[in-house]
Amino acid sequence: MLTRLAAQLATAINHEERHHILLKAFDDLVGGDAVALLRMDGGVLTIVACMGLSPDAMGRSFKLKDHPRLDVICNSKEAVVFPSNCNLADPYDGLIGIDGSAAARVHSCMGLPLFVNRRLIGVLTADALDPDVFNDLDLPLIQALSVFAGAEMHTAQLIGTLENATAKMDQISRHLVQDARERTGNDLVGNSPAIKRLRQEIELIARSDFSVLITGETGVGKEVVARSIHALSKRRDAPLICLNCATLPQTLVESELFGHVRGAFTGASADREGKLELAEGATLFLDEIGELPLDVQPKLLRFLQTGEVQRVGSNLIRSLNVRLLAATNRDLVAAVKHERFRADLFHRLNVYPIDVPPLREHPEDIPPIIGRYCEVVQRQLGCGPVRFQSDTFQALKAYAWPGNVRELENMIARTILRASAEDPAGDLVVVSPRHFGGGRFSPENAIDHGGQTGIDDDRAGKPLRAAVDDLQRELIRAALKNSNGNWAAAGRALGVNRSNLHKLAKRLGIKDTPAKSDA
């Protein structure tokens, strides 16, 4: 019987089913009219499951000081059988189901204390209206049953605690995500034609589960696009798991993405889920996918083809339901051509490509971007409302912004900090061009101060945008000449990422110059 009971408890789906299995086994052993399982909590016993009691018994609680029979059971170390002539009040008088009068008194009563690690966690009780029902019980077998009952109740309590904690953490995480969206903004800002087209693309692809490859220069907002896709998708209630492939050592990328088992490599002291497993039923965003090592790319390709992953050091294959979004500022077509990125993986990722335009292609969106970010900086600094003078916007629109929106946000934070230092706390903070500060690529350089334009006569009669382009051509050509045609060195000298420098030069019509070394 105990072996069968153990097997049934092991295969039960939930604690309600396990409670029923326990009570059925206990009822078969004792043969009374009603059995109950009660949980101990601070000197109070509460019915958590019962058979044979009236419907209103469920949920009842019994203080030990008010119920002497339960108090005797709880202070015993073994099963207690009360004599039929016991004059102690029974907690189930009038609660036996077969008693239609709801007034009959219990004449047979027994109880079994349940211990885990010498701590009382509950009791099992059995009652009958007829006397002497429990005179011939197999007490050793019933005592053995108490071990199963105690363990089951303890397990149910632990699972319940974990479920409550998980539900609470899930609520907290949802509130934190919502709060982060409200504080920092999780949508695209702007109404230019370029941003409107981008929104349309996002709304279209968000409805599907297709993989998306998001491309664009550094700082254009590729992660914002990924978050927007996720927020509009059917997986919006699940988390967006992010992994930046460029921030991890090459030796850890595979483990971070696919997980590992204990002993898979030095330092793997325990099993660990990878980001793909964490994103089960949700969305995984792989930033800087172009930096993914070649030896890891086949495993990612396998996942995209089959939905299967295998932890490092394990033979077990897991099937997952994960949507993949990827982003890069690299030219993956060129990387494939030079065999730095697998062609088959590129085509699997590139199901729906989205190219995020650089800020210089939609400068009319600079004012609303500033308006959104001003609120963030204002909260961070605790300063008063922030306002920008009109000539400030003209200066910002004239600048090429090689660092795109990220560079703009950094510039705004610096200018608000400088401007707020001049105003009393809580007063209106007014930002003017003089708060930009110095620097080779500062927007301040594009503004006329007292008739001194700071530009050559050849450019003085040109439109501002054309004059800025001419200046950028001169600077790039000079940097290439000084670096002997080395694009990486020229980029460092100009403070621009090499990839962005190539793109800017291509837009400006500067032909590629052969380099001795491009590292």
Secondary structure by P-SEA (a helix, b strand, c coil): caaaaaaaaaacccaaaaaaaaaaaaaaaccccccbbbbbcccbbbbccccccccccccccccccccaaaaaaaacccbbbbcccccccccccccccccccccccccbbbbbbbbcccccccbbbbbbcccccccccaaaaaaaaaaaaaaaaaaaaaaaaaaaaaaaaaaaaaaaaaaaaaacccccccccaaaaaaaaaaaaacccccbbbbbbcccccaaaaaaaaaaacccccccccccccccccccccccccccccccccccccbbbbccccccccbbbbbcccccccccaaaaaaaaaaccccccccccbbbbbbbbbbbbbccaaaaaaaaccccaaaaaaaacbbbbbbcccccccaaaaaaaaaaaaaaaaacccbbbbcaaaaaaaaaccccccaaaaaaaaaaaaaaaaaacccccbbbbccccccccccccccccccccccccccccccccaaaaaaaaaaaaaaaaaaaacccaaaaaaaacccaaaaaaaaaaacccbbbbcccc
